[in-house]
Amino acid sequence: MKKILLALIIFIIACFVINTPRKDQRNFKDIFREEMNYAEFKTYINPDMGWGFQYPSFFSQESCDDGTCCVRFGYHANDINMVLEFKIIYVRSSSNVYKESISSGNLNSYTGYCYHSHNIVYRHRCYVLTFFYPQDYKHAVIRIIRNLNEWKPFKYCKKIF
């Protein structure tokens, strides 16, 4: 009887130890990369002009009081900073030709950070959507970069097309 009771106690303790949740031992970058696979995206649509873009739902809207952009969304946690910003630059162009370009690279002013930008020139305006992120997180934010590459700002606007 004592052996059965001892075996039962050992079995219960073993089940408890096996089923006890353990702290995730991975670094934050690996956890962030996995969570990005399931992240929901929201759509920002400018109420006046109708252009829009998608951003991760965990980004929050930030002020653009410095006059450099129209709207900015950011994520600042665990010693990382990510910013997605949209701006319109008025350009002198002789025609209403539609031009797109995508560029990326390292930021000279912030060591260890990169940018990825999608520019669209149309009707004397350059629409620029730029994502700033830590260089170490490039593979973790690939969904955001892919979204930026496929960006069509005017699909929400009935005034332009």
C-alpha positions as CSV (number, residue, x, y, z in Angstrom):
1,M,0.0,0.0,0.0
2,K,2.8,2.4,0.8
3,K,4.5,1.6,-2.5
4,I,1.3,2.4,-4.4
5,L,0.9,5.7,-2.5
6,L,4.5,6.6,-3.0
7,A,4.2,5.8,-6.8
8,L,1.0,7.9,-7.0
9,I,2.7,10.9,-5.3
10,I,5.7,10.6,-7.6
11,F,3.4,10.4,-10.6
12,I,1.4,13.5,-9.5
13,I,4.6,15.5,-8.9
14,A,6.0,14.4,-12.3
15,C,2.7,15.4,-14.1
16,F,2.8,18.8,-12.3
17,V,6.5,19.4,-13.3
18,I,5.9,18.4,-16.9
19,N,2.8,20.6,-17.3
20,T,4.2,23.7,-15.5
21,P,4.6,26.5,-18.0
22,R,8.2,27.6,-18.4
23,K,9.5,31.1,-19.2
24,D,10.3,31.5,-22.9
25,Q,14.1,31.4,-23.1
26,R,14.3,33.0,-26.6
27,N,15.4,36.5,-27.0
28,F,12.9,39.2,-27.7
29,K,13.8,39.4,-31.4
30,D,12.9,35.8,-32.0
31,I,9.7,36.1,-30.1
32,F,8.8,39.3,-32.0
33,R,9.5,37.6,-35.4
34,E,7.2,34.7,-34.5
35,E,4.4,37.1,-33.3
36,M,4.7,39.2,-36.5
37,N,3.4,36.1,-38.4
38,Y,0.1,36.5,-36.6
39,A,-0.1,40.3,-36.2
40,E,-3.3,42.0,-37.5
41,F,-3.0,45.0,-39.7
42,K,-5.2,48.1,-39.5
43,T,-5.9,50.5,-42.3
44,Y,-5.4,54.3,-41.9
45,I,-7.4,56.4,-44.3
46,N,-7.0,60.1,-44.5
47,P,-10.5,61.6,-44.0
48,D,-9.8,64.6,-46.3
49,M,-7.9,63.2,-49.3
50,G,-8.8,59.5,-49.0
51,W,-5.3,58.0,-49.4
52,G,-4.4,55.2,-47.0
53,F,-2.0,52.5,-45.9
54,Q,-1.9,49.5,-43.6
55,Y,0.0,49.3,-40.3
56,P,0.4,46.7,-37.6
57,S,-2.3,46.9,-35.0
58,F,0.2,47.1,-32.1
59,F,1.6,50.4,-33.5
60,S,0.1,53.5,-32.1
61,Q,-0.4,56.9,-33.8
62,E,2.1,59.5,-32.9
63,S,2.1,63.3,-33.3
64,C,3.8,64.9,-36.3
65,D,4.2,68.3,-34.8
66,D,7.6,68.8,-36.4
67,G,6.0,69.4,-39.8
68,T,8.0,66.5,-41.5
69,C,5.1,64.2,-42.1
70,C,1.3,63.9,-42.4
71,V,0.8,60.9,-40.1
72,R,3.1,58.6,-38.1
73,F,2.6,55.3,-36.3
74,G,5.3,53.8,-34.0
75,Y,6.2,51.0,-31.8
76,H,8.7,51.6,-28.9
77,A,9.4,48.7,-26.6
78,N,12.2,46.5,-25.3
79,D,14.9,49.0,-26.5
80,I,13.6,49.0,-30.1
81,N,12.0,51.8,-32.1
82,M,10.0,51.3,-35.2
83,V,8.2,54.1,-37.1
84,L,6.0,54.0,-40.1
85,E,5.4,57.5,-41.5
86,F,3.6,59.0,-44.5
87,K,4.3,62.4,-46.0
88,I,3.4,64.3,-49.1
89,I,6.0,66.4,-50.9
90,Y,4.9,68.8,-53.6
91,V,7.0,68.5,-56.7
92,R,7.3,70.3,-60.0
93,S,6.6,67.9,-62.8
94,S,5.5,68.7,-66.3
95,S,2.9,66.0,-66.6
96,N,0.5,63.8,-64.7
97,V,2.7,60.7,-65.2
98,Y,2.4,58.1,-62.5
99,K,5.8,57.0,-61.2
100,E,6.7,54.5,-58.4
101,S,10.0,53.7,-56.7
102,I,11.1,51.7,-53.8
103,S,14.3,52.3,-51.9
104,S,16.0,51.0,-48.7
105,G,19.2,51.3,-46.9
106,N,20.9,52.2,-43.6
107,L,20.3,55.4,-41.8
108,N,23.4,57.5,-41.5
109,S,22.1,59.6,-38.6
110,Y,21.1,56.5,-36.5
111,T,23.6,53.7,-36.3
112,G,22.0,50.3,-36.5
113,Y,18.8,51.5,-38.1
114,C,17.5,51.0,-41.6
115,Y,14.7,52.5,-43.7
116,H,12.4,51.1,-46.4
117,S,10.5,53.6,-48.5
118,H,7.9,53.5,-51.3
119,N,7.5,56.7,-53.3
120,I,4.7,57.5,-55.7
121,V,4.8,60.6,-57.9
122,Y,1.4,61.7,-59.3
123,R,-0.2,65.0,-60.1
124,H,2.6,67.3,-58.8
125,R,2.8,65.4,-55.5
126,C,5.2,62.7,-54.2
127,Y,3.5,60.4,-51.7
128,V,6.1,58.8,-49.5
129,L,5.5,55.9,-47.1
130,T,8.7,55.1,-45.1
131,F,9.3,52.5,-42.4
132,F,12.3,52.9,-40.0
133,Y,13.4,49.8,-38.0
134,P,16.5,48.3,-36.3
135,Q,18.8,46.5,-38.6
136,D,18.8,43.4,-36.5
137,Y,15.0,43.1,-36.9
138,K,15.0,43.0,-40.8
139,H,13.8,39.4,-40.9
140,A,11.3,40.0,-38.1
141,V,9.6,42.8,-40.0
142,I,9.4,41.3,-43.4
143,R,5.6,41.4,-43.4
144,I,5.6,45.1,-42.9
145,I,8.2,45.6,-45.7
146,R,6.2,43.4,-48.0
147,N,3.0,45.4,-47.2
148,L,4.9,48.6,-47.9
149,N,6.1,47.2,-51.3
150,E,2.5,46.4,-52.3
151,W,1.2,49.8,-51.1
152,K,-1.5,51.3,-53.2
153,P,-2.5,54.6,-51.5
154,F,-5.3,55.5,-53.9
155,K,-7.4,52.3,-53.7
156,Y,-9.3,53.9,-50.8
157,C,-9.8,57.2,-52.7
158,K,-12.6,57.8,-55.2
159,K,-11.5,61.3,-56.0
160,I,-8.3,60.6,-57.8
161,F,-9.1,57.5,-59.9
